[in-house]
Amino acid sequence: MDAQTFRAVLGQWPTGVAVVTTVSDTGWHGMTAGSFGSVSLDPPLVMVCLARHIYTHELVERSGVFAVSVLGKDQAAIGHRFAGREPGDRFARGSWSAAPTGAPVLGEAVAWLDCRVVHAYPGGDHTIFVGEVLAARTPRRTTPLLFHSRAWGQLADPLPDQVTIADTGLAAALHRRLSASGTAPARVTRSGVARLLESVRAAGVRVRTPFPPARTPGGAPDETAPQAWSILVEDAACLAEIPRGSGIIAEIADGPDARRLIEGARERDLTVIGRVGDVFAPARQRDVLDAVDRMAAAGCAEIALDEGPEAASPLLVRNLLQEAVARARPVPLRVRLREAYGLGLANALTAMKSGVRSFDVTLGGVDGGLCAEDVLFLAARLDVATPIDRAALVAAAADLEAVWGSALPGRTYRAAS
């Protein structure tokens, strides 16, 4: 077997990228390595394979300790530096600190392990060092950096097997047209609004209503359909109007009162969706991720991320969601996107490929939000399943157009499939 073929074959096996470090009398030392793996759970053992001719091998052999810092998708520059592809102090990038053995670990790593060498086995031109794990942490939740075919990258973005939607905009848009100061045509009536909302719900779509169940125009929602309705809870008085254990979902926005309202909703046996606004603004990414952490810790069943007034690009959507999905796990994320400059469906596709399966939309897109029918049209073209009856939604959109008095902003509501 010639070396070139052997390397090419092994290059087809994807691995993570880690920095293996150790300590000596002259300071910290380290190198990038891909030959790392687990050995045993009890006792906790891992292994690293180091070429016998490199300096780090000598230092690990001499010191009897090593640490492994697993790199995230955005840390390729650190990997390049420790691989010797960039000149300069290898520990100048990132926040490094000494672990219990004295070997340095990266504070922003996806994970790190601090190890004491317990075995060293010859492996051709390498030595297989087996280390007992003395300490380990997962400082940051994000997707890992990968090595495949002699190139560094990140995980592929598979489409979800299923997506679903909830309508969070139609009821409010229609009720604004019922207000005394509105200019809506007379054909917008309370009974017509109630019929439209029920048509959307009957298609399998959860509907946000601005009214508690007993005050919903046209009668109370069908209580036999669990979690078919939601209410945006803004204060304790609004929460008190939702019947205890009713199946109505409480949507609670991030803010000073969020934790108290979430606790109150859970005490009333209500499912809670936490909402975070203006999530794709670049300057807000850290605040948004902190809010995701708070919502997950507070016990929200889902966390909804809302696009702000400025249209987000697919790149901004991807960057935020890849971090947020990893941090929220196992709590699922859902997103509410806007249709602006033709970016709505592109952002929806990006969200799907970033791990999002649930979308908050509006029938016909009448409030500027992403159109319900358009999201389902996209899913069908991608062979992504949905439990929603799109044909029923298209029929409801036709009824909405008659009520609205003009063509709807949605792009595909005239297409039956």
C-alpha positions as CSV (number, residue, x, y, z in Angstrom):
1,M,0.0,0.0,0.0
2,D,1.6,3.3,-1.1
3,A,1.4,6.2,1.4
4,Q,-0.5,8.6,-1.0
5,T,-3.3,6.1,-1.6
6,F,-3.5,5.3,2.1
7,R,-3.8,9.0,3.1
8,A,-6.4,9.6,0.4
9,V,-8.6,6.7,1.6
10,L,-8.3,7.8,5.3
11,G,-9.1,11.3,4.2
12,Q,-12.7,10.2,3.4
13,W,-13.3,9.5,7.1
14,P,-14.6,12.8,8.7
15,T,-13.2,13.7,12.1
16,G,-13.4,16.5,14.5
17,V,-10.5,18.9,15.0
18,A,-8.8,19.2,18.3
19,V,-5.8,20.9,19.9
20,V,-3.7,18.6,22.0
21,T,-1.6,20.5,24.6
22,T,0.8,19.7,27.4
23,V,3.2,21.6,29.7
24,S,6.9,21.5,30.3
25,D,9.5,23.4,32.2
26,T,9.6,25.9,29.3
27,G,5.9,26.6,29.2
28,W,2.8,25.5,27.3
29,H,3.0,23.5,24.0
30,G,0.4,22.2,21.6
31,M,-0.5,21.0,18.2
32,T,-3.6,20.3,16.1
33,A,-4.6,16.7,16.0
34,G,-7.4,14.6,14.4
35,S,-6.4,11.2,15.8
36,F,-8.3,11.5,19.0
37,G,-11.1,9.2,20.4
38,S,-12.8,7.7,23.4
39,V,-11.6,4.4,24.9
40,S,-13.6,3.7,28.0
41,L,-16.5,5.1,30.0
42,D,-15.5,3.4,33.3
43,P,-12.8,4.4,34.0
44,P,-13.0,7.5,31.7
45,L,-10.2,7.0,29.1
46,V,-9.4,8.7,25.8
47,M,-6.6,8.3,23.4
48,V,-4.5,10.6,21.2
49,C,-2.1,9.4,18.5
50,L,1.1,11.5,18.1
51,A,3.9,11.1,15.5
52,R,7.0,10.0,17.3
53,H,9.2,12.6,15.6
54,I,7.3,15.7,16.7
55,Y,8.2,17.8,19.8
56,T,4.8,17.5,21.4
57,H,5.2,13.7,21.5
58,E,8.4,14.1,23.5
59,L,6.8,16.6,25.9
60,V,3.7,14.4,26.5
61,E,6.0,11.4,27.1
62,R,8.1,13.4,29.5
63,S,5.3,15.2,31.4
64,G,2.8,12.4,31.5
65,V,-0.1,14.7,31.0
66,F,-2.1,16.2,28.0
67,A,-5.3,18.1,27.4
68,V,-7.6,18.1,24.4
69,S,-9.6,21.2,23.3
70,V,-12.3,20.4,20.7
71,L,-12.7,23.3,18.2
72,G,-15.9,24.8,17.0
73,K,-16.9,25.7,13.5
74,D,-15.7,29.3,13.9
75,Q,-12.2,28.4,15.3
76,A,-10.4,27.2,12.2
77,A,-7.9,30.1,12.6
78,I,-6.9,28.5,16.0
79,G,-6.5,25.1,14.3
80,H,-4.4,26.6,11.5
81,R,-2.1,28.3,14.1
82,F,-1.6,25.1,16.0
83,A,-1.0,23.2,12.8
84,G,1.9,25.5,12.1
85,R,0.3,27.1,9.1
86,E,0.4,30.5,10.6
87,P,3.4,32.1,12.4
88,G,3.3,33.5,15.9
89,D,2.4,32.6,19.4
90,R,0.0,29.6,19.2
91,F,-1.7,30.6,22.4
92,A,-2.3,34.3,21.4
93,R,-5.8,33.4,20.0
94,G,-8.5,32.5,22.5
95,S,-8.6,32.4,26.3
96,W,-6.3,29.7,27.5
97,S,-5.9,28.6,31.1
98,A,-4.2,25.8,33.0
99,A,-6.3,22.7,33.8
100,P,-5.6,20.7,37.0
101,T,-2.7,18.8,35.4
102,G,-1.2,22.1,34.3
103,A,-1.9,21.5,30.6
104,P,-3.7,24.5,29.0
105,V,-7.3,24.3,27.8
106,L,-9.2,26.7,25.5
107,G,-11.9,28.5,27.4
108,E,-14.1,28.9,24.2
109,A,-13.7,25.3,23.1
110,V,-16.7,23.2,22.3
111,A,-15.4,20.8,24.9
112,W,-12.1,20.1,26.7
113,L,-10.6,17.2,28.6
114,D,-7.6,17.2,31.0
115,C,-5.8,13.8,31.1
116,R,-3.0,11.9,32.8
117,V,-1.2,9.3,30.7
118,V,-1.8,5.8,31.9
119,H,-0.7,3.8,28.9
120,A,1.6,4.4,25.9
121,Y,1.5,1.9,23.1
122,P,3.7,1.8,19.9
123,G,1.7,2.3,16.8
124,G,4.1,2.3,13.8
125,D,5.5,5.8,13.4
126,H,3.0,7.0,16.1
127,T,2.5,6.4,19.8
128,I,-1.0,5.8,21.1
129,F,-1.2,7.7,24.4
130,V,-4.2,6.6,26.6
131,G,-5.2,9.2,29.1
132,E,-7.4,9.0,32.2
133,V,-9.7,12.0,32.1
134,L,-9.3,14.0,35.3
135,A,-11.5,16.9,34.4
136,A,-13.8,17.8,31.5
137,R,-16.1,20.6,30.5
138,T,-18.4,21.7,27.6
139,P,-17.9,25.5,27.8
140,R,-19.7,26.4,24.6
141,R,-22.5,24.8,22.6
142,T,-22.0,25.2,18.9
143,T,-21.4,23.0,15.9
144,P,-17.9,21.5,15.7
145,L,-15.1,22.1,13.2
146,L,-14.6,19.0,10.9
147,F,-11.8,17.6,8.9
148,H,-12.6,15.7,5.7
149,S,-10.6,15.0,2.6
150,R,-7.7,17.3,3.8
151,A,-10.0,20.2,4.2
152,W,-11.7,21.8,7.3
153,G,-15.4,22.6,7.3
154,Q,-18.5,22.1,9.3
155,L,-21.5,19.8,9.4
156,A,-23.7,19.5,6.4
157,D,-27.1,21.0,6.6
158,P,-29.7,18.3,6.1
159,L,-33.3,19.2,5.7
160,P,-35.8,18.3,8.4
161,D,-38.0,15.3,7.8
162,Q,-41.1,17.4,8.8
163,V,-42.0,21.1,9.3
164,T,-45.1,22.6,10.9
165,I,-46.5,26.1,11.2
166,A,-48.6,28.2,13.6
167,D,-50.4,31.4,12.6
168,T,-49.4,34.2,14.9
169,G,-50.5,37.2,12.8
170,L,-53.9,36.7,11.1
171,A,-56.2,37.3,14.1
172,A,-54.4,40.5,15.1
173,A,-54.4,41.8,11.5
174,L,-58.2,41.1,11.1
175,H,-59.1,42.6,14.5
176,R,-57.2,45.8,13.6
177,R,-59.6,46.1,10.6
178,L,-62.5,45.8,13.0
179,S,-61.4,48.7,15.1
180,A,-63.5,51.9,15.0
181,S,-60.6,53.9,13.6
182,G,-59.9,51.5,10.8
183,T,-60.6,52.0,7.1
184,A,-61.5,48.4,6.3
185,P,-64.4,47.5,4.0
186,A,-67.7,46.7,5.7
187,R,-67.3,43.1,4.6
188,V,-64.9,42.5,7.5
189,T,-67.2,41.3,10.2
190,R,-66.7,39.6,13.6
191,S,-68.5,36.5,12.4
192,G,-66.3,36.4,9.2
193,V,-63.2,36.8,11.3
194,A,-64.3,33.9,13.5
195,R,-65.0,31.7,10.5
196,L,-61.6,32.4,9.0
197,L,-59.7,31.6,12.2
198,E,-61.6,28.4,12.6
199,S,-60.8,27.5,9.0
200,V,-57.1,27.9,9.6
201,R,-57.3,26.0,12.9
202,A,-59.2,23.2,11.1
203,A,-56.4,22.9,8.7
204,G,-54.2,21.8,11.6
205,V,-52.6,25.2,12.3
206,R,-52.4,26.6,15.8
207,V,-53.8,30.1,15.8
208,R,-52.8,33.0,18.1
209,T,-55.9,34.9,19.2
210,P,-55.8,38.3,21.0
211,F,-58.7,37.1,23.2
212,P,-58.9,34.6,26.0
213,P,-61.1,31.6,25.1
214,A,-64.4,32.9,26.6
215,R,-64.1,36.1,24.6
216,T,-63.1,34.8,21.2
217,P,-65.5,36.3,18.6
218,G,-68.0,33.7,17.4
219,G,-67.7,31.6,20.5
220,A,-65.0,29.7,22.4
221,P,-62.4,27.6,20.6
222,D,-63.0,23.9,20.2
223,E,-61.6,22.6,23.4
224,T,-61.4,19.1,21.9
225,A,-58.5,20.3,19.8
226,P,-55.5,20.4,22.2
227,Q,-53.1,23.3,21.9
228,A,-55.0,24.7,18.9
229,W,-54.9,28.2,20.2
230,S,-52.3,30.5,21.8
231,I,-52.4,33.9,23.5
232,L,-49.6,36.4,23.8
233,V,-49.4,37.0,27.5
234,E,-48.2,40.5,28.3
235,D,-49.1,40.7,32.0
236,A,-50.4,38.8,35.0
237,A,-54.0,40.0,34.3
238,C,-53.9,38.5,30.9
239,L,-52.5,35.3,32.3
240,A,-55.3,35.1,34.9
241,E,-57.9,35.1,32.1
242,I,-56.6,31.8,30.6
243,P,-58.4,28.9,32.1
244,R,-56.1,26.7,34.2
245,G,-55.0,23.6,32.3
246,S,-57.1,24.6,29.3
247,G,-54.6,23.6,26.6
248,I,-54.3,27.2,25.5
249,I,-50.6,27.9,24.9
250,A,-49.1,31.0,26.7
251,E,-46.6,32.9,24.6
252,I,-44.4,35.1,26.8
253,A,-41.9,37.6,25.4
254,D,-38.4,38.0,26.9
255,G,-38.3,40.9,29.3
256,P,-38.1,41.9,33.0
257,D,-41.3,40.1,33.9
258,A,-40.7,37.0,31.7
259,R,-39.6,34.6,34.4
260,R,-42.4,35.5,36.7
261,L,-45.0,35.1,33.9
262,I,-43.5,31.8,32.8
263,E,-43.6,30.5,36.4
264,G,-47.2,31.6,36.7
265,A,-48.2,30.0,33.4
266,R,-46.5,26.7,34.4
267,E,-48.3,26.8,37.8
268,R,-51.5,27.0,35.8
269,D,-50.6,23.9,33.9
270,L,-50.1,25.8,30.6
271,T,-47.6,25.1,27.9
272,V,-45.3,28.1,27.5
273,I,-43.5,29.3,24.4
274,G,-40.9,32.0,25.1
275,R,-40.4,34.7,22.5
276,V,-37.3,36.7,21.7
277,G,-37.5,39.7,19.4
278,D,-35.3,41.3,16.8
279,V,-33.0,38.3,16.8
280,F,-31.1,38.7,13.6
281,A,-29.7,42.2,14.3
282,P,-25.9,41.6,14.3
283,A,-25.3,43.7,17.4
284,R,-27.9,41.7,19.4
285,Q,-26.5,38.2,18.8
286,R,-25.0,37.9,22.3
287,D,-28.1,39.2,24.0
288,V,-30.3,36.9,21.9
289,L,-28.3,33.8,22.9
290,D,-28.4,34.9,26.5
291,A,-32.2,35.2,26.2
292,V,-32.4,31.7,24.7
293,D,-30.4,30.4,27.7
294,R,-32.9,32.1,30.1
295,M,-36.0,30.8,28.3
296,A,-34.6,27.2,28.2
297,A,-33.7,27.4,31.9
298,A,-37.1,28.8,32.8
299,G,-38.8,25.7,31.4
300,C,-40.3,26.9,28.1
301,A,-41.6,24.1,25.9
302,E,-40.4,26.0,22.8
303,I,-38.5,29.2,22.1
304,A,-39.6,31.4,19.3
305,L,-37.2,33.8,17.6
306,D,-38.8,36.8,15.8
307,E,-37.1,38.7,12.9
308,G,-36.9,42.4,13.6
309,P,-37.8,45.4,11.5
310,E,-34.7,45.2,9.4
311,A,-34.7,42.4,6.8
312,A,-32.2,39.7,7.7
313,S,-30.0,38.0,5.1
314,P,-29.7,34.2,4.9
315,L,-26.1,34.6,6.2
316,L,-27.3,36.4,9.4
317,V,-30.1,33.8,9.8
318,R,-27.7,30.9,9.5
319,N,-25.1,32.4,11.9
320,L,-27.6,33.0,14.6
321,L,-29.6,29.9,14.3
322,Q,-26.7,27.5,14.3
323,E,-25.6,28.9,17.6
324,A,-29.1,29.2,19.1
325,V,-30.3,25.7,18.1
326,A,-27.2,24.2,19.8
327,R,-27.6,26.2,22.9
328,A,-31.4,25.6,23.3
329,R,-31.2,21.8,22.7
330,P,-33.2,19.8,23.7
331,V,-35.8,22.7,23.7
332,P,-36.9,23.2,20.1
333,L,-36.7,26.6,18.3
334,R,-39.3,28.1,16.0
335,V,-38.9,31.3,14.0
336,R,-41.1,34.1,12.7
337,L,-39.7,35.6,9.5
338,R,-40.7,38.5,7.4
339,E,-41.2,38.7,3.7
340,A,-39.0,41.5,2.6
341,Y,-37.1,42.0,-0.7
342,G,-37.9,38.4,-1.7
343,L,-35.8,37.1,1.2
344,G,-38.5,35.4,3.2
345,L,-38.4,31.9,1.6
346,A,-34.6,32.0,1.3
347,N,-34.5,32.6,5.0
348,A,-37.0,29.9,5.6
349,L,-34.9,27.4,3.7
350,T,-31.8,28.6,5.6
351,A,-33.7,28.1,8.9
352,M,-34.8,24.6,7.9
353,K,-31.2,23.7,7.1
354,S,-30.1,25.2,10.4
355,G,-32.2,22.8,12.5
356,V,-35.6,24.7,12.7
357,R,-38.7,22.6,12.1
358,S,-41.5,25.1,13.2
359,F,-42.4,28.4,11.7
360,D,-44.7,31.2,12.9
361,V,-46.5,32.6,9.9
362,T,-49.6,34.5,8.8
363,L,-52.2,33.4,6.3
364,G,-51.7,35.3,3.1
365,G,-48.8,37.2,4.6
366,V,-51.2,40.1,5.3
367,D,-49.2,41.5,8.2
368,G,-45.8,41.4,6.5
369,G,-44.9,38.1,8.1
370,L,-44.0,35.1,6.0
371,C,-47.0,33.6,4.3
372,A,-48.3,30.3,5.7
373,E,-49.1,28.9,2.2
374,D,-45.6,29.9,0.9
375,V,-43.8,28.0,3.6
376,L,-45.8,24.8,2.9
377,F,-45.3,25.3,-0.8
378,L,-41.5,25.4,-0.2
379,A,-41.7,22.3,2.0
380,A,-43.6,20.4,-0.7
381,R,-41.0,21.3,-3.3
382,L,-38.3,20.1,-1.0
383,D,-40.1,16.8,-0.2
384,V,-40.4,17.8,3.4
385,A,-43.5,16.4,5.1
386,T,-46.0,18.5,7.1
387,P,-49.1,17.6,9.1
388,I,-50.8,20.7,7.8
389,D,-53.6,20.5,5.2
390,R,-52.3,23.0,2.7
391,A,-55.2,22.7,0.4
392,A,-57.5,23.8,3.2
393,L,-55.2,26.8,3.9
394,V,-55.3,27.7,0.2
395,A,-59.1,27.7,0.4
396,A,-59.0,29.8,3.5
397,A,-56.7,32.3,1.7
398,A,-59.2,32.6,-1.0
399,D,-61.9,33.5,1.6
400,L,-59.4,35.9,3.2
401,E,-58.9,37.7,-0.1
402,A,-62.6,38.3,-0.4
403,V,-62.7,39.7,3.2
404,W,-59.5,41.7,2.7
405,G,-60.7,43.4,-0.4
406,S,-57.5,43.1,-2.4
407,A,-54.9,40.6,-3.6
408,L,-52.9,39.1,-0.8
409,P,-49.1,39.5,-0.5
410,G,-48.5,35.8,-0.4
411,R,-46.9,34.4,-3.5
412,T,-48.3,30.8,-3.8
413,Y,-51.8,30.9,-2.3
414,R,-53.4,30.5,-5.7
415,A,-51.5,27.2,-6.2
416,A,-53.3,24.3,-4.8
417,S,-50.2,22.1,-4.5
